Amino acid sequence: MILTLKQARLLKGFTQREMAHELGVHVQTYSKMEKQPDEVTIREAKKICEILEFSYDFIFFNDNSTLSR
């Protein structure tokens, strides 16, 4: 299963505002993460995956990601 960050968030029932709060960032910053996931830092990706309870292989390191190349 390959998910976008937005799909993973929605599957777990989080709003962008809730995710931003959990990550300690402004909602606009989180929104940018969803639009440009290849610019998310490893630390941020790990925290996001802990919150959403998904392996980052499903969201950040897949065939569609430039992080995997």
N, C-alpha and C positions, 0 to 999 in steps of 0.2 A: 504494500500500500504506500503510495506516494501522496503526500498532502502539501498544500500550500500552507503558509503560516496562518492565513485567514481561515482556511478550512479546518485546521487543527483547533484553532481558538473557538470557532463556532461549534464544532463537535463537542467540546467540553463545556459549552454554555457561558463562556466569558465574553464580556463586552470589551471594546478597545480600552475604555476608561478603567475597567477592572484590571486588565493586563498591565496597563501603564502604572497603576497604583502598586501592583505586586512587584513590578520591576523597579519602581522608584524613579520613573521617568515621566515627562509630560506626555499627555495623550497624543500630541502632534508628533512627538518623537517615536512613540510606538506605531502610529499610523505609517510613518516613513519606513519603519522596519518591515511592515507588511508589504509595502510597495516596492521596497528594495532590500529583500532578504539577504542578498549577497554582500551587503554592507554591514550586516549585523556582526558584532565581534563574537569571538568564541565564548567569552564569558557570558555575554547576553544570550547567546544561543543555548548554552547549558542551562541557564536560569529559566528561560522560556520553556525548555523541554522538561525541566523539573516541575514547573507549574502545571503544564498541560499533560504531564505523564505520558510523553511520547519520546521515543528514541530520536535523536537528532538526525539519524539516517533517513527517517521518513519525511523530514521537513527541510533540512538544510543541506544534507549530503546525498543528493540523488542525481539522476541523469540530467535533470533540468537546471541544476545549480552549477554556477561557475566555480563554486567552492570545491567541487569534486574533481575539477580538471587540473 
